[in-house]
Amino acid sequence: MTLKICKWLFLFLIISLPLVRPFNTQIFGLMVPYTDFIFLGVFIFWVLALFRRQTKFRFDKFYLFIGLYGFALTISTIFSTQPQRSFFKLLGEFYLFGLAVITFNLVRDKSFFKQICFAWLFGTGLTILASIAGFVLFYLGDKTIYDNYFLSHFGSLPAGNYPRIHALFANANMMANFLNVSLLLAVLAEKTGWLKKIAARILQAGIWFAAIFTFSAGLGGMILSLGIWFWALFNENKKTVFSKVSLALAIIFAVAVFSSTLISPDTNNTTREFSFPLSDKKIEASVRVLVWENAFENFKEFPLFGRGTGTNTASLQYATLSGGNQILLDAHNVWLNVLGQTGLFGVTVFVLLSIFLITRCLFKFDNLSEQNLIHLALSCAFVGAFLYQGLSGSFEDARHLWVLFGMLAGISTFSENDNSQASKAP
């Protein structure tokens, strides 16, 4: 019974991943969703289940890399420029590690993974409904963030008569990152027959609707993930031409989207401007490029252990294309943000963790078993949501990504065991 309660609480936590606003509070300047406290119940009942031998603790190299990263964050906290802020942020980081470890252990129950997938897609459905509400309200006349709760500010995008939506997320880019994983789980649910085709297609259409109106660079990650998915499936079915075409088109689209984040129409943010080819219009380095430069310059002040866990890695004031003024405080890049907070030591360990997770990905297999499809979907989601979207956003502390890390590491151990048993079969 103890393990069942743990699993039910865990599923509730998964459903609540996209429910960030207004369900949060501020603790020492850090936004903490109320649903994070569900984890305390999950952890307590999981430990009780271990003591009652209702489940087993599975050891894996995954813990070694998490432990090294935790050590790097701890060192960074000790030498932090803002010790109190870093200490409370460090607690949050260890919560993410615990979330990944418990996910790793629970997902090893194959039947439970299907329930996790449904819980994730249920939360995705809530996000879609909130996005539709924001869209409808916008065209009914509620066109500002002050009278339409689901709208996001334009950020670096030009103002216009269109809604940029972030539903119940803190920002539109984070929502696109979450939907990247959701898309692959929805595609997986259709391919495995967990959802009827019509239901899966409606869900996928809803995901694309919500994602498009984030107007986020994350759309490139979603297309890239989907392209890799079809590349792998066509490869397995010996459809070489379709395989190469799907991957090539996905990569071209992803590169184009990322390239678009590097430039901007001419503004007062910088004097480094240049003429657009075959046109008299002038463009300049985008605000992302400027904040990357700013974050790197700040890193030089504290190169070894960084400014401190959870501290601001950038401080860039800029005039938006929509006419407002904003200040960017993070690097808008996963690795630059980790570099600024934890220095060379921390980013080295984080890169090692990333490489380890890359080695756990699966893109080629001998048969379309349910196990291989699950592993493939998680691998594609990892490439799009973490590796690609991490280039233009600071998602290293996203709850849903640490759940993804745990699922990928856990499912990969099943694939290794299955392959090992297959090789021993007569």
BELNORNOR-V28409 format. One record per pair of residues at least 12 apart in sequence whose ideal C-beta (glycine too) atoms are under 10 Angstrom apart, sorted by sequence separation. I is the first residue (numbers start at 1). J is the second residue. D is the distance in whole Angstrom. If there is no record, write none. Layout:
i;j;d
I;J;D
I;J;D
//
This chain:
i;j;d
20;32;10
21;33;9
22;34;10
23;35;6
24;36;9
25;37;10
74;86;10
77;89;8
78;90;10
136;148;10
137;149;8
138;150;8
151;163;6
152;164;5
167;179;10
188;200;9
230;242;8
231;243;5
234;246;6
235;247;9
272;284;6
273;285;9
315;327;7
316;328;5
335;347;6
338;350;5
339;351;10
362;374;9
363;375;9
364;376;9
386;398;9
389;401;9
20;33;5
23;36;10
73;86;9
74;87;10
76;89;10
77;90;5
103;116;8
135;148;10
137;150;7
138;151;7
150;163;8
151;164;7
152;165;6
153;166;9
186;199;10
187;200;8
190;203;9
230;243;7
231;244;8
233;246;9
234;247;9
263;276;9
271;284;8
272;285;6
298;311;10
314;327;9
315;328;8
316;329;8
334;347;10
337;350;10
338;351;9
362;375;4
363;376;7
385;398;8
19;33;7
20;34;10
76;90;8
77;91;10
134;148;6
136;150;10
137;151;8
151;165;6
152;166;4
186;200;6
189;203;8
190;204;8
208;222;8
231;245;9
232;246;10
270;284;5
298;312;8
299;313;7
314;328;6
315;329;6
316;330;10
361;375;8
362;376;6
18;33;10
19;34;9
20;35;8
133;148;9
134;149;8
135;150;8
148;163;8
150;165;6
151;166;7
152;167;9
157;172;9
186;201;9
189;204;9
207;222;8
230;245;9
231;246;5
232;247;9
266;281;8
269;284;7
270;285;6
298;313;6
299;314;10
312;327;9
313;328;10
314;329;6
315;330;10
316;331;10
335;350;7
360;375;9
361;376;9
362;377;10
385;400;8
386;401;6
17;33;9
19;35;6
20;36;10
73;89;8
74;90;7
77;93;9
133;149;9
134;150;3
135;151;9
150;166;7
151;167;10
155;171;8
186;202;10
187;203;10
227;243;10
230;246;4
231;247;4
265;281;7
266;282;4
267;283;10
268;284;10
269;285;9
270;286;10
298;314;6
312;328;9
313;329;8
314;330;6
316;332;10
334;350;8
335;351;7
338;354;10
362;378;8
363;379;6
385;401;6
16;33;8
18;35;10
73;90;6
76;93;10
133;150;6
134;151;6
148;165;9
149;166;10
150;167;5
152;169;8
155;172;7
186;203;5
187;204;7
229;246;9
230;247;8
231;248;9
265;282;8
266;283;6
267;284;7
269;286;9
270;287;9
272;289;9
295;312;9
296;313;9
297;314;9
298;315;7
312;329;4
313;330;6
314;331;5
361;378;8
362;379;5
363;380;8
16;34;9
17;35;8
132;150;9
134;152;9
143;161;8
149;167;9
150;168;8
152;170;9
153;171;9
154;172;10
155;173;8
185;203;9
186;204;5
227;245;9
228;246;8
229;247;10
265;283;6
266;284;6
269;287;6
272;290;9
295;313;5
296;314;9
298;316;10
311;329;9
312;330;7
313;331;5
314;332;8
360;378;9
361;379;4
362;380;10
386;404;7
16;35;4
74;93;9
130;149;9
131;150;7
143;162;10
145;164;9
149;168;9
150;169;10
152;171;6
153;172;9
186;205;10
227;246;5
228;247;7
230;249;10
231;250;8
264;283;6
265;284;8
267;286;10
270;289;9
294;313;9
295;314;4
311;330;10
312;331;9
313;332;10
314;333;10
335;354;8
360;379;8
361;380;8
381;400;10
382;401;9
385;404;7
386;405;8
15;35;9
16;36;9
70;90;9
73;93;5
74;94;9
130;150;5
143;163;7
152;172;4
183;203;9
186;206;9
187;207;10
226;246;8
227;247;5
230;250;8
231;251;10
263;283;5
264;284;6
267;287;8
270;290;6
294;314;5
295;315;9
313;333;9
334;354;9
361;381;10
363;383;9
381;401;9
14;35;10
73;94;8
129;150;10
142;163;9
145;166;9
151;172;9
152;173;9
182;203;9
183;204;7
186;207;6
227;248;8
229;250;9
262;283;10
263;284;7
264;285;7
265;286;10
269;290;6
293;314;9
294;315;7
295;316;8
358;379;9
361;382;6
13;35;6
16;38;7
139;161;10
182;204;9
185;207;10
186;208;10
204;226;10
227;249;6
228;250;7
263;285;7
264;286;4
291;313;9
292;314;8
294;316;5
314;336;9
357;379;9
360;382;8
361;383;7
382;404;6
386;408;10
12;35;8
13;36;8
15;38;10
70;93;7
138;161;9
152;175;8
184;207;10
224;247;9
227;250;2
228;251;9
262;285;7
263;286;6
264;287;7
270;293;10
291;314;5
293;316;9
313;336;7
314;337;8
381;404;6
382;405;8
13;37;10
14;38;10
69;93;8
70;94;6
73;97;9
138;162;8
139;163;8
182;206;10
183;207;5
226;250;7
227;251;7
262;286;5
264;288;9
290;314;9
291;315;9
292;316;10
294;318;10
313;337;5
358;382;8
13;38;4
138;163;4
182;207;5
183;208;8
225;250;8
227;252;9
261;286;6
263;288;10
264;289;9
291;316;5
312;337;10
313;338;9
357;382;6
358;383;9
382;407;9
12;38;6
13;39;6
70;96;10
137;163;8
138;164;9
223;249;8
224;250;5
227;253;8
260;286;8
261;287;9
262;288;7
263;289;8
264;290;9
290;316;6
313;339;8
314;340;7
361;387;10
378;404;7
381;407;9
382;408;6
69;96;10
70;97;6
135;162;10
136;163;10
138;165;8
179;206;10
180;207;9
223;250;5
224;251;7
226;253;10
227;254;8
261;288;5
262;289;6
291;318;8
313;340;3
378;405;10
381;408;8
10;38;8
13;41;9
66;94;10
69;97;8
135;163;6
179;207;5
182;210;9
183;211;8
222;250;10
223;251;9
261;289;8
290;318;7
312;340;8
313;341;6
354;382;10
358;386;10
9;38;6
10;39;9
12;41;9
13;42;6
134;163;6
178;207;10
179;208;9
182;211;9
223;252;9
224;253;7
225;254;9
287;316;7
309;338;10
311;340;8
312;341;9
313;342;10
357;386;8
358;387;8
378;407;6
379;408;7
9;39;8
12;42;9
66;96;9
67;97;8
134;164;9
135;165;7
220;250;9
223;253;5
224;254;4
258;288;10
262;292;10
311;341;6
357;387;9
377;407;10
378;408;5
9;40;9
10;41;9
11;42;10
66;97;5
134;165;4
179;210;6
180;211;8
220;251;10
222;253;10
223;254;6
224;255;9
287;318;5
306;337;10
310;341;7
311;342;10
377;408;10
378;409;9
9;41;5
10;42;5
66;98;10
131;163;9
133;165;9
134;166;8
178;210;10
179;211;5
222;254;9
286;318;10
287;319;9
299;331;9
306;338;8
308;340;10
309;341;6
354;386;8
375;407;10
378;410;9
379;411;9
8;41;10
9;42;5
10;43;10
132;165;9
134;167;7
178;211;10
179;212;10
220;253;6
221;254;7
223;256;10
224;257;9
287;320;8
295;328;9
298;331;9
306;339;7
307;340;6
308;341;6
309;342;7
354;387;8
374;407;9
375;408;8
378;411;6
379;412;9
8;42;9
9;43;9
63;97;9
66;100;6
131;165;5
133;167;8
134;168;10
176;210;9
177;211;10
219;253;8
220;254;4
223;257;8
224;258;10
287;321;9
294;328;8
295;329;10
306;340;6
307;341;6
308;342;8
374;408;10
377;411;9
378;412;8
6;41;8
7;42;9
9;44;9
10;45;9
66;101;7
130;165;8
131;166;9
132;167;9
175;210;7
176;211;6
179;214;8
219;254;9
220;255;8
222;257;10
295;330;8
296;331;8
306;341;5
307;342;9
308;343;10
376;411;10
5;41;8
6;42;6
9;45;7
10;46;8
130;166;9
131;167;5
175;211;8
176;212;9
178;214;10
180;216;10
220;256;8
221;257;8
295;331;4
303;339;9
305;341;9
306;342;4
307;343;8
354;390;9
375;411;5
5;42;9
6;43;9
8;45;9
9;46;9
63;100;9
130;167;4
131;168;9
176;213;10
177;214;9
179;216;9
217;254;9
220;257;3
221;258;9
291;328;5
294;331;8
295;332;8
296;333;10
299;336;8
305;342;7
306;343;4
309;346;8
374;411;6
375;412;6
6;44;8
7;45;9
62;100;8
63;101;7
66;104;9
127;165;10
129;167;8
130;168;5
175;213;9
176;214;4
180;218;6
183;221;10
184;222;9
187;225;9
191;229;9
219;257;6
220;258;6
290;328;8
291;329;9
293;331;10
294;332;10
295;333;7
298;336;10
302;340;8
304;342;10
305;343;4
306;344;8
5;44;9
6;45;4
7;46;9
62;101;8
127;166;10
128;167;8
129;168;10
130;169;9
172;211;10
175;214;5
176;215;9
177;216;8
179;218;7
180;219;9
183;222;6
187;226;7
218;257;9
220;259;9
287;326;9
291;330;8
292;331;6
301;340;10
302;341;9
304;343;5
305;344;8
306;345;8
372;411;10
375;414;8
376;415;10
5;45;5
6;46;5
127;167;5
174;214;9
176;216;4
178;218;9
179;219;9
180;220;10
181;221;10
182;222;9
183;223;10
217;257;6
220;260;9
288;328;9
291;331;6
292;332;7
296;336;7
299;339;5
300;340;10
302;342;10
303;343;6
304;344;6
305;345;6
306;346;6
371;411;8
374;414;8
375;415;5
4;45;9
5;46;10
6;47;9
60;101;9
63;104;8
126;167;8
127;168;7
172;213;8
173;214;7
175;216;8
176;217;8
177;218;5
180;221;5
181;222;10
184;225;6
188;229;9
216;257;9
217;258;6
220;261;9
287;328;7
291;332;5
292;333;6
295;336;5
298;339;10
299;340;5
302;343;6
303;344;6
304;345;6
305;346;7
306;347;8
374;415;9
2;44;9
3;45;7
6;48;8
7;49;9
62;104;6
126;168;7
127;169;8
172;214;4
173;215;10
174;216;9
176;218;3
179;221;10
180;222;5
183;225;7
184;226;8
187;229;6
191;233;8
217;259;10
290;332;10
291;333;8
294;336;10
295;337;7
298;340;6
299;341;9
302;344;10
303;345;10
304;346;9
354;396;10
2;45;5
3;46;8
5;48;9
6;49;6
58;101;9
167;210;7
171;214;9
172;215;7
173;216;5
175;218;8
176;219;7
179;222;7
180;223;10
183;226;7
187;230;9
217;260;7
288;331;9
289;332;10
293;336;10
296;339;8
297;340;10
371;414;6
372;415;7
375;418;10
1;45;9
2;46;9
5;49;9
6;50;10
57;101;9
60;104;7
131;175;8
165;209;10
166;210;10
172;216;5
173;217;7
174;218;9
176;220;10
177;221;8
180;224;9
181;225;9
184;228;10
217;261;5
288;332;5
292;336;6
295;339;8
296;340;8
299;343;7
371;415;6
2;47;9
3;48;8
4;49;9
60;105;9
123;168;10
130;175;9
165;210;7
169;214;9
171;216;9
173;218;6
176;221;8
177;222;10
180;225;6
184;229;7
216;261;10
287;332;8
288;333;8
291;336;9
295;340;5
299;344;9
360;405;9
2;48;5
3;49;4
58;104;7
165;211;10
167;213;9
172;218;9
176;222;7
180;226;9
183;229;9
187;233;10
286;332;10
294;340;10
295;341;10
350;396;7
362;408;9
369;415;9
371;417;10
372;418;9
1;48;10
2;49;5
3;50;9
58;105;5
165;212;9
166;213;9
167;214;9
269;316;9
357;404;9
361;408;7
371;418;6
372;419;10
1;49;9
2;50;9
6;54;9
7;55;10
57;105;7
60;108;10
127;175;7
131;179;9
165;213;4
166;214;7
269;317;9
270;318;9
299;347;9
357;405;6
360;408;6
371;419;10
2;51;9
3;52;8
6;55;8
56;105;8
164;213;7
165;214;6
269;318;5
356;405;10
360;409;6
362;411;9
369;418;8
2;52;6
4;54;9
55;105;7
58;108;6
163;213;6
164;214;7
165;215;9
166;216;9
268;318;9
269;319;6
358;408;10
360;410;9
362;412;7
365;415;8
1;52;9
3;54;4
55;106;8
127;178;7
128;179;9
162;213;8
164;215;5
267;318;8
268;319;6
269;320;9
354;405;10
357;408;6
360;411;8
361;412;8
2;54;6
3;55;5
43;95;9
46;98;9
56;108;9
127;179;7
163;215;9
164;216;9
267;319;6
269;321;10
334;386;8
338;390;10
353;405;8
357;409;7
360;412;4
1;54;8
2;55;9
29;82;9
55;108;9
162;215;8
267;320;8
334;387;9
337;390;9
341;394;10
356;409;8
359;412;9
360;413;8
362;415;6
366;419;9
28;82;10
55;109;8
124;178;8
128;182;9
264;318;10
267;321;7
336;390;10
340;394;10
362;416;10
365;419;9
29;84;9
30;85;8
40;95;9
43;98;6
46;101;10
47;102;10
50;105;9
123;178;8
124;179;7
127;182;8
160;215;10
334;389;8
335;390;7
336;391;10
341;396;9
357;412;9
360;415;9
367;422;10
28;84;7
29;85;6
32;88;9
36;92;8
39;95;6
42;98;9
43;99;9
46;102;6
49;105;10
265;321;7
334;390;3
335;391;9
337;393;9
338;394;9
360;416;9
366;422;8
28;85;6
39;96;10
42;99;8
124;181;9
125;182;9
264;321;7
333;390;7
334;391;8
337;394;4
362;419;10
30;88;6
37;95;10
40;98;10
43;101;10
120;178;9
124;182;4
157;215;6
333;391;6
334;392;9
336;394;8
337;395;9
338;396;6
28;87;8
29;88;8
30;89;6
32;91;10
36;95;7
39;98;7
43;102;7
46;105;8
123;182;8
124;183;9
157;216;10
332;391;9
333;392;7
334;393;7
335;394;10
337;396;6
338;397;10
28;88;5
29;89;9
32;92;7
36;96;10
39;99;6
42;102;6
46;106;8
155;215;8
332;392;6
333;393;7
334;394;6
337;397;9
27;88;6
28;89;8
30;91;9
42;103;10
120;181;7
121;182;7
124;185;8
152;213;9
154;215;8
155;216;9
332;393;6
333;394;7
334;395;6
335;396;8
27;89;10
30;92;7
120;182;7
124;186;7
151;213;10
152;214;8
331;393;10
332;394;6
333;395;10
334;396;5
28;91;10
32;95;9
36;99;9
39;102;8
150;213;10
152;215;9
330;393;9
331;394;6
333;396;10
334;397;10
27;91;9
42;106;9
121;185;6
152;216;9
330;394;4
334;398;10
27;92;9
117;182;10
120;185;6
121;186;6
329;394;10
120;186;9
330;396;10
118;185;9
121;188;10
330;397;10
334;401;9
117;185;5
121;189;7
116;185;9
117;186;9
120;189;10
117;188;7
118;189;8
217;288;9
261;332;9
117;189;6
121;194;9
114;188;10
121;195;8
128;202;10
132;206;8
135;209;8
114;189;9
117;192;9
128;203;8
131;206;8
135;210;9
138;213;9
118;194;8
131;207;9
134;210;9
117;194;7
118;195;9
125;202;10
128;205;9
129;206;8
132;209;7
114;192;8
117;195;9
121;199;10
125;203;7
128;206;4
131;209;7
132;210;8
135;213;6
121;200;9
124;203;7
127;206;9
128;207;7
131;210;4
134;213;8
114;194;6
127;207;8
128;208;10
130;210;8
131;211;9
314;394;10
125;206;7
128;209;7
129;210;9
131;212;9
132;213;10
313;394;8
121;203;6
124;206;8
125;207;9
128;210;5
131;213;6
124;207;6
127;210;6
128;211;10
131;214;9
127;211;10
13;99;8
121;207;9
124;210;8
310;397;9
10;99;9
13;102;10
14;103;9
13;103;10
10;102;7
10;103;8
11;106;10
6;102;8
10;106;6
10;107;10
7;106;7
295;394;10
6;106;8
292;392;10
11;112;9
14;115;9
7;109;8
10;112;9
14;116;6
17;119;9
18;120;9
3;106;9
14;117;9
15;118;9
16;119;9
17;120;7
288;391;9
11;115;6
14;118;9
15;119;5
19;123;7
288;392;6
7;112;6
10;115;9
11;116;7
14;119;4
15;120;8
18;123;5
156;261;8
288;393;9
3;109;9
10;116;8
13;119;8
14;120;5
15;121;9
17;123;5
18;124;7
158;264;10
286;392;10
8;115;9
11;118;8
12;119;8
14;121;10
15;122;5
16;123;7
17;124;9
18;125;10
19;126;7
157;264;10
158;265;7
7;115;8
11;119;4
14;122;8
15;123;5
18;126;6
19;127;9
156;264;7
7;116;9
10;119;8
11;120;9
14;123;7
15;124;9
17;126;10
18;127;5
21;130;10
13;123;10
15;125;9
16;126;9
17;127;9
18;128;10
8;119;10
11;122;9
12;123;10
15;126;8
19;130;9
156;267;10
18;130;8
156;269;10
217;332;10
22;149;8
21;149;8
235;363;8
236;364;8
21;150;9
235;364;7
236;365;7
254;383;10
156;286;7
232;362;8
235;365;9
236;366;8
254;384;8
258;388;8
261;391;9
262;392;9
156;287;5
232;363;5
236;367;8
237;368;8
257;388;9
258;389;10
261;392;5
155;287;9
156;288;7
231;363;8
232;364;7
236;368;6
260;392;10
261;393;10
228;361;10
231;364;10
232;365;8
258;391;6
229;363;9
250;384;9
254;388;6
258;392;7
33;168;10
156;291;10
228;363;7
233;368;8
254;389;10
257;392;9
232;368;10
236;372;9
33;170;9
254;391;10
31;170;7
232;372;9
233;373;9
236;376;9
232;373;10
233;376;8
229;373;10
232;376;6
21;166;8
23;168;8
232;377;10
20;166;9
21;167;9
22;168;8
24;170;8
20;167;9
21;168;5
229;376;7
232;379;9
19;167;9
20;168;6
21;169;7
228;376;8
229;377;7
232;380;8
18;167;7
19;168;5
20;169;5
21;170;6
231;380;9
18;168;6
19;169;9
20;170;5
21;171;10
229;379;9
230;380;10
18;169;6
20;171;9
228;379;8
229;380;5
16;168;10
17;169;10
225;377;9
228;380;5
229;381;9
227;380;9
228;381;10
20;174;8
225;379;9
226;380;7
229;383;10
20;175;9
225;380;4
228;383;6
229;384;10
18;174;9
224;380;8
225;381;6
227;383;10
228;384;8
18;175;7
225;382;9
227;384;9
20;178;10
164;322;10
225;383;6
226;384;8
173;332;9
222;381;10
224;383;7
225;384;3
18;178;6
221;381;9
224;384;5
225;385;7
17;178;7
18;179;9
159;320;8
160;321;10
223;384;8
224;385;10
156;318;8
158;320;9
159;321;7
160;322;8
221;383;8
222;384;6
225;387;10
157;320;8
158;321;4
159;322;4
221;384;4
222;385;8
224;387;9
225;388;8
17;181;10
18;182;9
156;320;6
157;321;7
158;322;6
159;323;6
220;384;8
221;385;6
224;388;5
225;389;10
17;182;10
155;320;7
156;321;7
157;322;7
158;323;9
159;324;9
219;384;10
221;386;9
223;388;10
224;389;9
154;320;7
155;321;9
156;322;9
218;384;8
221;387;8
222;388;9
153;320;8
154;321;7
155;322;8
218;385;8
221;388;4
222;389;9
154;322;4
220;388;6
221;389;4
153;322;8
154;323;9
155;324;9
220;389;8
221;390;9
154;324;8
156;326;9
218;388;8
219;389;10
221;391;9
153;324;7
155;326;8
217;388;9
218;389;5
220;391;9
221;392;9
156;328;9
217;389;7
220;392;9
221;393;9
153;326;8
155;328;10
216;389;8
217;391;8
218;392;8
217;392;5
218;393;7
156;332;10
192;368;10
194;370;9
216;392;9
217;393;7
191;368;8
192;369;10
193;370;9
216;393;8
218;395;9
192;370;5
191;370;9
192;373;6
188;370;9
191;373;6
192;374;8
191;374;10
188;373;6
191;376;9
192;377;9
187;373;9
188;374;6
191;377;8
188;376;8
189;377;9
185;374;9
187;376;10
188;377;4
187;377;7
188;378;8
186;377;9
184;376;9
185;377;6
188;380;9
184;377;5
185;378;9
187;380;9
188;381;9
183;377;10
184;378;7
187;381;10
184;379;9
181;377;9
184;380;5
185;381;7
181;378;9
183;380;9
184;381;4
183;381;8
184;382;9
181;380;10
182;381;9
184;383;10
180;380;9
181;381;4
184;384;8
180;381;6
181;382;9
183;384;8
184;385;9
180;382;10
183;385;9
180;383;10
181;384;8
182;385;10
180;384;5
181;385;5
180;385;4
181;386;9
179;385;9
180;386;9
177;384;9
178;385;8
177;385;5
180;388;8
176;385;9
177;386;9
180;389;7
177;388;10
177;389;5
176;389;7
177;390;9
174;389;10
93;309;7
173;389;8
177;393;7
92;309;9
93;310;8
176;393;9
178;395;10
181;398;10
90;308;9
91;309;10
92;310;8
177;395;5
182;400;9
89;308;8
90;309;5
91;310;10
173;392;8
174;393;8
181;400;6
185;404;10
81;301;9
86;306;10
89;309;5
90;310;7
173;393;5
174;394;10
178;398;8
180;400;10
181;401;8
184;404;10
81;302;7
86;307;9
87;308;9
88;309;9
89;310;3
173;394;9
174;395;7
177;398;6
178;399;9
179;400;10
180;401;10
80;302;9
86;308;4
87;309;8
88;310;7
89;311;8
171;393;9
173;395;8
178;400;5
181;403;9
185;407;10
79;302;8
85;308;7
86;309;4
87;310;9
177;400;8
178;401;9
181;404;6
85;309;8
86;310;5
174;398;7
177;401;7
180;404;10
79;304;8
80;305;9
81;306;9
82;307;8
83;308;7
85;310;6
86;311;6
174;399;10
76;302;9
79;305;5
80;306;8
81;307;5
82;308;6
83;309;10
85;311;7
174;400;9
178;404;10
181;407;9
78;305;8
79;306;8
80;307;7
81;308;5
82;309;9
85;312;9
174;401;10
76;304;10
77;305;9
79;307;9
80;308;3
82;310;8
75;304;9
76;305;5
77;306;10
79;308;7
80;309;6
82;311;5
75;305;6
76;306;5
78;308;9
79;309;10
80;310;8
81;311;6
82;312;9
75;306;9
76;307;8
77;308;6
78;309;9
80;311;6
81;312;10
76;308;6
77;309;5
72;305;8
73;306;10
76;309;5
77;310;8
72;306;9
75;309;9
76;310;9
77;311;10
73;308;10
74;309;8
76;311;9
73;309;5
72;309;9
73;310;9
89;341;9
86;341;8
114;370;9
113;370;10
117;374;8
113;371;10
110;370;8
114;374;9
117;377;9
80;341;9
110;371;7
113;374;7
76;338;10
80;342;10
79;342;10
77;341;10
79;343;9
110;374;8
73;338;9
76;341;6
77;342;9
113;378;10
72;338;9
76;342;4
75;342;8
76;343;7
107;374;9
73;341;8
74;342;10
75;343;9
69;338;9
72;341;10
73;342;6
76;345;8
72;342;5
75;345;7
76;346;6
72;343;8
75;346;8
107;378;9
72;344;10
74;346;10
69;342;9
72;345;6
73;346;7
71;345;9
72;346;4
75;349;10
71;346;9
72;347;8
72;348;8
73;349;9
68;345;10
69;346;7
72;349;5
73;350;9
123;400;9
68;346;10
71;349;8
72;350;7
69;348;10
70;349;9
30;310;7
68;348;9
69;349;5
120;400;8
29;310;9
68;349;5
69;350;6
72;353;10
28;310;9
67;349;10
68;350;9
69;351;10
66;349;10
69;352;8
120;403;8
65;349;8
68;352;7
69;353;5
120;404;10
65;350;9
68;353;7
69;354;10
67;353;10
65;352;6
66;353;7
116;403;8
120;407;9
64;352;9
65;353;4
64;353;9
65;354;9
65;355;9
66;356;9
117;407;9
62;353;9
65;356;5
116;407;7
64;356;8
65;357;8
62;356;7
113;407;7
61;356;7
62;357;8
107;403;9
113;410;8
61;359;10
62;360;8
113;411;7
61;360;9
100;399;10
103;402;8
104;403;10
107;406;7
60;360;10
96;396;9
99;399;7
103;403;5
106;406;8
107;407;5
96;397;6
99;400;10
100;401;9
101;402;10
102;403;9
103;404;8
104;405;8
105;406;8
106;407;9
107;408;9
108;409;10
109;410;9
110;411;9
113;414;9
95;397;10
96;398;9
100;402;5
103;405;8
104;406;4
107;409;9
108;410;5
93;396;9
96;399;7
99;402;5
100;403;7
103;406;3
104;407;8
107;410;4
108;411;8
93;397;7
95;399;9
98;402;9
99;403;6
100;404;9
101;405;10
102;406;7
103;407;6
104;408;9
106;410;8
107;411;6
110;414;7
92;397;7
96;401;9
97;402;8
100;405;5
101;406;7
103;408;9
104;409;5
105;410;7
108;413;7
96;402;4
99;405;9
100;406;4
103;409;9
104;410;4
107;413;10
108;414;7
92;399;10
95;402;9
96;403;9
99;406;7
100;407;9
103;410;7
104;411;9
107;414;9
89;397;9
97;405;10
98;406;10
100;408;10
101;409;9
104;412;10
93;402;10
96;405;9
97;406;10
100;409;8
101;410;10
104;413;8
108;417;10
96;406;10
100;410;9
69;396;10
66;402;9
66;405;9
65;405;10
66;406;10
62;405;8
66;409;9
62;406;8
65;409;9
62;408;9
63;409;9
62;409;4
61;409;9
62;410;8
60;409;7
60;410;8
62;412;9
62;413;9
58;410;8
60;412;9
61;413;10
60;413;6
58;413;7
39;399;9
36;399;8
35;399;9
33;399;8
20;399;9
17;398;9
18;399;10
17;399;6
18;400;8
16;399;9
17;400;5
14;399;10
13;399;9
14;400;9
17;403;7
14;403;7
13;403;9
10;403;10
//
